[in-house]
Amino acid sequence: MEIELEIGLKKAIEWIGQRRRDDPTTGLAALVDEASRRFDLNPIQADFLFRHLAQS
């Protein structure tokens, strides 16, 4: 189960990276929200994802 969670998070990071390259004007919050639904992330993962990407 833990591996599946990590795979979803990794796929979400890759997906957001691609979307940001395609359209840099899209807001990070909107991308994290969509990625959370698309890759079935839990709220803790979504929060981590947002904070991690906001720092980079």
N, CA, C and O atoms as a Maestro MAE file, in Angstrom:
{
 s_m_m2io_version
 :::
 2.0.0
}

f_m_ct {
 s_m_title
 :::
 protein
 m_atom[224] {
  # First column is atom index #
  i_m_mmod_type
  r_m_x_coord
  r_m_y_coord
  r_m_z_coord
  i_m_residue_number
  s_m_chain_name
  s_m_pdb_residue_name
  s_m_pdb_atom_name
  i_m_atomic_number
  :::
  1 25 0.820 -1.198 0.000 1 A "MET " " N  " 7
  2 3 0.000 0.000 0.000 1 A "MET " " CA " 6
  3 2 0.863 1.262 0.000 1 A "MET " " C  " 6
  4 15 0.564 2.223 -0.708 1 A "MET " " O  " 8
  5 25 1.929 1.254 0.792 2 A "GLU " " N  " 7
  6 3 2.800 2.429 0.854 2 A "GLU " " CA " 6
  7 2 3.433 2.716 -0.500 2 A "GLU " " C  " 6
  8 15 3.593 3.875 -0.883 2 A "GLU " " O  " 8
  9 25 3.789 1.672 -1.213 3 A "ILE " " N  " 7
  10 3 4.394 1.854 -2.533 3 A "ILE " " CA " 6
  11 2 3.394 2.507 -3.485 3 A "ILE " " C  " 6
  12 15 3.768 3.381 -4.268 3 A "ILE " " O  " 8
  13 25 2.129 2.093 -3.426 4 A "GLU " " N  " 7
  14 3 1.104 2.681 -4.283 4 A "GLU " " CA " 6
  15 2 0.954 4.170 -4.004 4 A "GLU " " C  " 6
  16 15 0.786 4.963 -4.930 4 A "GLU " " O  " 8
  17 25 1.015 4.555 -2.729 5 A "LEU " " N  " 7
  18 3 0.903 5.967 -2.370 5 A "LEU " " CA " 6
  19 2 2.072 6.751 -2.939 5 A "LEU " " C  " 6
  20 15 1.894 7.857 -3.448 5 A "LEU " " O  " 8
  21 25 3.268 6.183 -2.853 6 A "GLU " " N  " 7
  22 3 4.445 6.863 -3.380 6 A "GLU " " CA " 6
  23 2 4.376 6.975 -4.899 6 A "GLU " " C  " 6
  24 15 4.790 7.987 -5.465 6 A "GLU " " O  " 8
  25 25 3.863 5.960 -5.554 7 A "ILE " " N  " 7
  26 3 3.739 5.993 -7.008 7 A "ILE " " CA " 6
  27 2 2.770 7.098 -7.421 7 A "ILE " " C  " 6
  28 15 3.045 7.841 -8.363 7 A "ILE " " O  " 8
  29 25 1.637 7.212 -6.723 8 A "GLY " " N  " 7
  30 3 0.672 8.267 -7.027 8 A "GLY " " CA " 6
  31 2 1.267 9.645 -6.844 8 A "GLY " " C  " 6
  32 15 1.028 10.538 -7.657 8 A "GLY " " O  " 8
  33 25 2.038 9.828 -5.790 9 A "LEU " " N  " 7
  34 3 2.671 11.115 -5.534 9 A "LEU " " CA " 6
  35 2 3.708 11.430 -6.617 9 A "LEU " " C  " 6
  36 15 3.797 12.562 -7.093 9 A "LEU " " O  " 8
  37 25 4.477 10.429 -6.994 10 A "LYS " " N  " 7
  38 3 5.483 10.624 -8.047 10 A "LYS " " CA " 6
  39 2 4.807 10.984 -9.375 10 A "LYS " " C  " 6
  40 15 5.253 11.892 -10.078 10 A "LYS " " O  " 8
  41 25 3.746 10.279 -9.708 11 A "LYS " " N  " 7
  42 3 3.029 10.569 -10.952 11 A "LYS " " CA " 6
  43 2 2.423 11.967 -10.913 11 A "LYS " " C  " 6
  44 15 2.404 12.666 -11.926 11 A "LYS " " O  " 8
  45 25 1.930 12.375 -9.747 12 A "ALA " " N  " 7
  46 3 1.361 13.715 -9.608 12 A "ALA " " CA " 6
  47 2 2.425 14.783 -9.825 12 A "ALA " " C  " 6
  48 15 2.168 15.787 -10.490 12 A "ALA " " O  " 8
  49 25 3.609 14.580 -9.277 13 A "ILE " " N  " 7
  50 3 4.705 15.544 -9.452 13 A "ILE " " CA " 6
  51 2 5.077 15.644 -10.927 13 A "ILE " " C  " 6
  52 15 5.264 16.744 -11.447 13 A "ILE " " O  " 8
  53 25 5.185 14.511 -11.596 14 A "GLU " " N  " 7
  54 3 5.523 14.512 -13.024 14 A "GLU " " CA " 6
  55 2 4.428 15.201 -13.838 14 A "GLU " " C  " 6
  56 15 4.719 15.989 -14.737 14 A "GLU " " O  " 8
  57 25 3.180 14.901 -13.520 15 A "TRP " " N  " 7
  58 3 2.050 15.482 -14.246 15 A "TRP " " CA " 6
  59 2 2.025 17.005 -14.066 15 A "TRP " " C  " 6
  60 15 1.845 17.742 -15.035 15 A "TRP " " O  " 8
  61 25 2.205 17.470 -12.837 16 A "ILE " " N  " 7
  62 3 2.211 18.917 -12.579 16 A "ILE " " CA " 6
  63 2 3.377 19.575 -13.305 16 A "ILE " " C  " 6
  64 15 3.219 20.654 -13.876 16 A "ILE " " O  " 8
  65 25 4.531 18.946 -13.289 17 A "GLY " " N  " 7
  66 3 5.688 19.496 -14.004 17 A "GLY " " CA " 6
  67 2 5.401 19.680 -15.483 17 A "GLY " " C  " 6
  68 15 5.754 20.703 -16.071 17 A "GLY " " O  " 8
  69 25 4.761 18.690 -16.079 18 A "GLN " " N  " 7
  70 3 4.418 18.784 -17.503 18 A "GLN " " CA " 6
  71 2 3.403 19.894 -17.748 18 A "GLN " " C  " 6
  72 15 3.535 20.657 -18.706 18 A "GLN " " O  " 8
  73 25 2.397 19.988 -16.892 19 A "ARG " " N  " 7
  74 3 1.386 21.039 -17.049 19 A "ARG " " CA " 6
  75 2 2.003 22.425 -16.891 19 A "ARG " " C  " 6
  76 15 1.621 23.357 -17.599 19 A "ARG " " O  " 8
  77 25 2.953 22.567 -15.970 20 A "ARG " " N  " 7
  78 3 3.604 23.873 -15.777 20 A "ARG " " CA " 6
  79 2 4.454 24.242 -16.994 20 A "ARG " " C  " 6
  80 15 4.561 25.416 -17.351 20 A "ARG " " O  " 8
  81 25 5.059 23.233 -17.628 21 A "ARG " " N  " 7
  82 3 5.830 23.513 -18.851 21 A "ARG " " CA " 6
  83 2 4.885 23.894 -19.993 21 A "ARG " " C  " 6
  84 15 5.194 24.783 -20.786 21 A "ARG " " O  " 8
  85 25 3.737 23.221 -20.073 22 A "ASP " " N  " 7
  86 3 2.773 23.504 -21.135 22 A "ASP " " CA " 6
  87 2 2.133 24.883 -20.972 22 A "ASP " " C  " 6
  88 15 1.922 25.598 -21.952 22 A "ASP " " O  " 8
  89 25 1.826 25.249 -19.728 23 A "ASP " " N  " 7
  90 3 1.169 26.532 -19.462 23 A "ASP " " CA " 6
  91 2 1.635 27.071 -18.114 23 A "ASP " " C  " 6
  92 15 1.029 26.777 -17.083 23 A "ASP " " O  " 8
  93 25 2.712 27.862 -18.118 24 A "PRO " " N  " 7
  94 3 3.275 28.366 -16.866 24 A "PRO " " CA " 6
  95 2 2.348 29.310 -16.091 24 A "PRO " " C  " 6
  96 15 2.624 29.623 -14.933 24 A "PRO " " O  " 8
  97 25 1.259 29.764 -16.710 25 A "THR " " N  " 7
  98 3 0.370 30.701 -16.026 25 A "THR " " CA " 6
  99 2 -0.663 30.006 -15.137 25 A "THR " " C  " 6
  100 15 -1.331 30.661 -14.338 25 A "THR " " O  " 8
  101 25 -0.798 28.684 -15.271 26 A "THR " " N  " 7
  102 3 -1.760 27.954 -14.446 26 A "THR " " CA " 6
  103 2 -1.301 27.976 -12.997 26 A "THR " " C  " 6
  104 15 -0.135 27.717 -12.701 26 A "THR " " O  " 8
  105 25 -2.219 28.284 -12.104 27 A "GLY " " N  " 7
  106 3 -1.890 28.380 -10.686 27 A "GLY " " CA " 6
  107 2 -1.547 27.035 -10.067 27 A "GLY " " C  " 6
  108 15 -2.115 26.002 -10.421 27 A "GLY " " O  " 8
  109 25 -0.607 27.075 -9.138 28 A "LEU " " N  " 7
  110 3 -0.162 25.860 -8.482 28 A "LEU " " CA " 6
  111 2 -1.289 25.197 -7.694 28 A "LEU " " C  " 6
  112 15 -1.412 23.972 -7.713 28 A "LEU " " O  " 8
  113 25 -2.102 25.972 -7.011 29 A "ALA " " N  " 7
  114 3 -3.194 25.405 -6.215 29 A "ALA " " CA " 6
  115 2 -4.161 24.618 -7.098 29 A "ALA " " C  " 6
  116 15 -4.611 23.536 -6.721 29 A "ALA " " O  " 8
  117 25 -4.479 25.158 -8.267 30 A "ALA " " N  " 7
  118 3 -5.388 24.470 -9.189 30 A "ALA " " CA " 6
  119 2 -4.763 23.167 -9.695 30 A "ALA " " C  " 6
  120 15 -5.450 22.154 -9.825 30 A "ALA " " O  " 8
  121 25 -3.474 23.199 -9.975 31 A "LEU " " N  " 7
  122 3 -2.799 21.990 -10.452 31 A "LEU " " CA " 6
  123 2 -2.742 20.920 -9.367 31 A "LEU " " C  " 6
  124 15 -2.969 19.742 -9.644 31 A "LEU " " O  " 8
  125 25 -2.443 21.321 -8.146 32 A "VAL " " N  " 7
  126 3 -2.387 20.357 -7.043 32 A "VAL " " CA " 6
  127 2 -3.772 19.775 -6.788 32 A "VAL " " C  " 6
  128 15 -3.909 18.579 -6.532 32 A "VAL " " O  " 8
  129 25 -4.789 20.614 -6.858 33 A "ASP " " N  " 7
  130 3 -6.154 20.132 -6.659 33 A "ASP " " CA " 6
  131 2 -6.523 19.086 -7.708 33 A "ASP " " C  " 6
  132 15 -7.059 18.029 -7.378 33 A "ASP " " O  " 8
  133 25 -6.236 19.384 -8.957 34 A "GLU " " N  " 7
  134 3 -6.561 18.433 -10.027 34 A "GLU " " CA " 6
  135 2 -5.722 17.166 -9.916 34 A "GLU " " C  " 6
  136 15 -6.236 16.064 -10.101 34 A "GLU " " O  " 8
  137 25 -4.441 17.315 -9.615 35 A "ALA " " N  " 7
  138 3 -3.567 16.144 -9.465 35 A "ALA " " CA " 6
  139 2 -4.025 15.270 -8.296 35 A "ALA " " C  " 6
  140 15 -3.935 14.044 -8.360 35 A "ALA " " O  " 8
  141 25 -4.508 15.897 -7.244 36 A "SER " " N  " 7
  142 3 -4.984 15.137 -6.081 36 A "SER " " CA " 6
  143 2 -6.146 14.232 -6.455 36 A "SER " " C  " 6
  144 15 -6.220 13.083 -6.018 36 A "SER " " O  " 8
  145 25 -7.042 14.757 -7.260 37 A "ARG " " N  " 7
  146 3 -8.178 13.941 -7.713 37 A "ARG " " CA " 6
  147 2 -7.732 12.890 -8.728 37 A "ARG " " C  " 6
  148 15 -8.115 11.723 -8.645 37 A "ARG " " O  " 8
  149 25 -6.923 13.324 -9.676 38 A "ARG " " N  " 7
  150 3 -6.491 12.439 -10.761 38 A "ARG " " CA " 6
  151 2 -5.692 11.241 -10.246 38 A "ARG " " C  " 6
  152 15 -5.850 10.127 -10.745 38 A "ARG " " O  " 8
  153 25 -4.834 11.469 -9.247 39 A "PHE " " N  " 7
  154 3 -3.948 10.414 -8.755 39 A "PHE " " CA " 6
  155 2 -4.343 9.913 -7.365 39 A "PHE " " C  " 6
  156 15 -3.566 9.232 -6.696 39 A "PHE " " O  " 8
  157 25 -5.563 10.260 -6.942 40 A "ASP " " N  " 7
  158 3 -6.147 9.766 -5.697 40 A "ASP " " CA " 6
  159 2 -5.231 10.006 -4.495 40 A "ASP " " C  " 6
  160 15 -4.950 9.088 -3.725 40 A "ASP " " O  " 8
  161 25 -4.776 11.239 -4.346 41 A "LEU " " N  " 7
  162 3 -3.915 11.587 -3.215 41 A "LEU " " CA " 6
  163 2 -4.772 11.920 -2.004 41 A "LEU " " C  " 6
  164 15 -5.870 12.461 -2.138 41 A "LEU " " O  " 8
  165 25 -4.268 11.596 -0.833 42 A "ASN " " N  " 7
  166 3 -4.981 11.968 0.380 42 A "ASN " " CA " 6
  167 2 -4.613 13.418 0.747 42 A "ASN " " C  " 6
  168 15 -3.684 13.975 0.162 42 A "ASN " " O  " 8
  169 25 -5.314 14.027 1.689 43 A "PRO " " N  " 7
  170 3 -5.052 15.434 2.024 43 A "PRO " " CA " 6
  171 2 -3.620 15.703 2.496 43 A "PRO " " C  " 6
  172 15 -3.068 16.768 2.218 43 A "PRO " " O  " 8
  173 25 -3.026 14.762 3.195 44 A "ILE " " N  " 7
  174 3 -1.650 14.952 3.658 44 A "ILE " " CA " 6
  175 2 -0.699 14.981 2.467 44 A "ILE " " C  " 6
  176 15 0.217 15.802 2.420 44 A "ILE " " O  " 8
  177 25 -0.914 14.095 1.515 45 A "GLN " " N  " 7
  178 3 -0.077 14.077 0.318 45 A "GLN " " CA " 6
  179 2 -0.259 15.357 -0.495 45 A "GLN " " C  " 6
  180 15 0.712 15.919 -1.001 45 A "GLN " " O  " 8
  181 25 -1.493 15.809 -0.616 46 A "ALA " " N  " 7
  182 3 -1.758 17.038 -1.375 46 A "ALA " " CA " 6
  183 2 -1.080 18.230 -0.721 46 A "ALA " " C  " 6
  184 15 -0.521 19.080 -1.413 46 A "ALA " " O  " 8
  185 25 -1.124 18.302 0.597 47 A "ASP " " N  " 7
  186 3 -0.465 19.384 1.320 47 A "ASP " " CA " 6
  187 2 1.044 19.324 1.119 47 A "ASP " " C  " 6
  188 15 1.686 20.346 0.877 47 A "ASP " " O  " 8
  189 25 1.607 18.124 1.222 48 A "PHE " " N  " 7
  190 3 3.038 17.948 0.981 48 A "PHE " " CA " 6
  191 2 3.402 18.389 -0.427 48 A "PHE " " C  " 6
  192 15 4.384 19.103 -0.630 48 A "PHE " " O  " 8
  193 25 2.614 17.963 -1.387 49 A "LEU " " N  " 7
  194 3 2.853 18.299 -2.784 49 A "LEU " " CA " 6
  195 2 2.854 19.803 -2.991 49 A "LEU " " C  " 6
  196 15 3.749 20.342 -3.643 49 A "LEU " " O  " 8
  197 25 1.862 20.480 -2.442 50 A "PHE " " N  " 7
  198 3 1.771 21.937 -2.591 50 A "PHE " " CA " 6
  199 2 2.983 22.616 -1.958 50 A "PHE " " C  " 6
  200 15 3.610 23.468 -2.587 50 A "PHE " " O  " 8
  201 25 3.320 22.246 -0.716 51 A "ARG " " N  " 7
  202 3 4.447 22.879 -0.043 51 A "ARG " " CA " 6
  203 2 5.753 22.594 -0.760 51 A "ARG " " C  " 6
  204 15 6.592 23.485 -0.894 51 A "ARG " " O  " 8
  205 25 5.936 21.371 -1.221 52 A "HIS " " N  " 7
  206 3 7.170 20.980 -1.932 52 A "HIS " " CA " 6
  207 2 7.332 21.789 -3.221 52 A "HIS " " C  " 6
  208 15 8.415 22.300 -3.508 52 A "HIS " " O  " 8
  209 25 6.264 21.899 -3.983 53 A "LEU " " N  " 7
  210 3 6.333 22.608 -5.263 53 A "LEU " " CA " 6
  211 2 6.387 24.120 -5.091 53 A "LEU " " C  " 6
  212 15 6.976 24.815 -5.919 53 A "LEU " " O  " 8
  213 25 5.784 24.635 -4.033 54 A "ALA " " N  " 7
  214 3 5.822 26.071 -3.783 54 A "ALA " " CA " 6
  215 2 7.239 26.524 -3.443 54 A "ALA " " C  " 6
  216 15 7.615 27.659 -3.736 54 A "ALA " " O  " 8
  217 25 8.012 25.655 -2.834 55 A "GLN " " N  " 7
  218 3 9.387 25.998 -2.458 55 A "GLN " " CA " 6
  219 2 10.340 25.952 -3.642 55 A "GLN " " C  " 6
  220 15 11.374 26.619 -3.638 55 A "GLN " " O  " 8
  221 25 9.997 25.170 -4.651 56 A "SER " " N  " 7
  222 3 10.908 25.030 -5.798 56 A "SER " " CA " 6
  223 2 10.667 26.057 -6.873 56 A "SER " " C  " 6
  224 15 11.357 26.058 -7.892 56 A "SER " " O  " 8
  :::
 }
 m_bond[223] {
  # First column is bond index #
  i_m_from
  i_m_to
  i_m_order
  :::
  1 1 2 1
  2 2 3 1
  3 3 4 2
  4 3 5 1
  5 5 6 1
  6 6 7 1
  7 7 8 2
  8 7 9 1
  9 9 10 1
  10 10 11 1
  11 11 12 2
  12 11 13 1
  13 13 14 1
  14 14 15 1
  15 15 16 2
  16 15 17 1
  17 17 18 1
  18 18 19 1
  19 19 20 2
  20 19 21 1
  21 21 22 1
  22 22 23 1
  23 23 24 2
  24 23 25 1
  25 25 26 1
  26 26 27 1
  27 27 28 2
  28 27 29 1
  29 29 30 1
  30 30 31 1
  31 31 32 2
  32 31 33 1
  33 33 34 1
  34 34 35 1
  35 35 36 2
  36 35 37 1
  37 37 38 1
  38 38 39 1
  39 39 40 2
  40 39 41 1
  41 41 42 1
  42 42 43 1
  43 43 44 2
  44 43 45 1
  45 45 46 1
  46 46 47 1
  47 47 48 2
  48 47 49 1
  49 49 50 1
  50 50 51 1
  51 51 52 2
  52 51 53 1
  53 53 54 1
  54 54 55 1
  55 55 56 2
  56 55 57 1
  57 57 58 1
  58 58 59 1
  59 59 60 2
  60 59 61 1
  61 61 62 1
  62 62 63 1
  63 63 64 2
  64 63 65 1
  65 65 66 1
  66 66 67 1
  67 67 68 2
  68 67 69 1
  69 69 70 1
  70 70 71 1
  71 71 72 2
  72 71 73 1
  73 73 74 1
  74 74 75 1
  75 75 76 2
  76 75 77 1
  77 77 78 1
  78 78 79 1
  79 79 80 2
  80 79 81 1
  81 81 82 1
  82 82 83 1
  83 83 84 2
  84 83 85 1
  85 85 86 1
  86 86 87 1
  87 87 88 2
  88 87 89 1
  89 89 90 1
  90 90 91 1
  91 91 92 2
  92 91 93 1
  93 93 94 1
  94 94 95 1
  95 95 96 2
  96 95 97 1
  97 97 98 1
  98 98 99 1
  99 99 100 2
  100 99 101 1
  101 101 102 1
  102 102 103 1
  103 103 104 2
  104 103 105 1
  105 105 106 1
  106 106 107 1
  107 107 108 2
  108 107 109 1
  109 109 110 1
  110 110 111 1
  111 111 112 2
  112 111 113 1
  113 113 114 1
  114 114 115 1
  115 115 116 2
  116 115 117 1
  117 117 118 1
  118 118 119 1
  119 119 120 2
  120 119 121 1
  121 121 122 1
  122 122 123 1
  123 123 124 2
  124 123 125 1
  125 125 126 1
  126 126 127 1
  127 127 128 2
  128 127 129 1
  129 129 130 1
  130 130 131 1
  131 131 132 2
  132 131 133 1
  133 133 134 1
  134 134 135 1
  135 135 136 2
  136 135 137 1
  137 137 138 1
  138 138 139 1
  139 139 140 2
  140 139 141 1
  141 141 142 1
  142 142 143 1
  143 143 144 2
  144 143 145 1
  145 145 146 1
  146 146 147 1
  147 147 148 2
  148 147 149 1
  149 149 150 1
  150 150 151 1
  151 151 152 2
  152 151 153 1
  153 153 154 1
  154 154 155 1
  155 155 156 2
  156 155 157 1
  157 157 158 1
  158 158 159 1
  159 159 160 2
  160 159 161 1
  161 161 162 1
  162 162 163 1
  163 163 164 2
  164 163 165 1
  165 165 166 1
  166 166 167 1
  167 167 168 2
  168 167 169 1
  169 169 170 1
  170 170 171 1
  171 171 172 2
  172 171 173 1
  173 173 174 1
  174 174 175 1
  175 175 176 2
  176 175 177 1
  177 177 178 1
  178 178 179 1
  179 179 180 2
  180 179 181 1
  181 181 182 1
  182 182 183 1
  183 183 184 2
  184 183 185 1
  185 185 186 1
  186 186 187 1
  187 187 188 2
  188 187 189 1
  189 189 190 1
  190 190 191 1
  191 191 192 2
  192 191 193 1
  193 193 194 1
  194 194 195 1
  195 195 196 2
  196 195 197 1
  197 197 198 1
  198 198 199 1
  199 199 200 2
  200 199 201 1
  201 201 202 1
  202 202 203 1
  203 203 204 2
  204 203 205 1
  205 205 206 1
  206 206 207 1
  207 207 208 2
  208 207 209 1
  209 209 210 1
  210 210 211 1
  211 211 212 2
  212 211 213 1
  213 213 214 1
  214 214 215 1
  215 215 216 2
  216 215 217 1
  217 217 218 1
  218 218 219 1
  219 219 220 2
  220 219 221 1
  221 221 222 1
  222 222 223 1
  223 223 224 2
  :::
 }
}
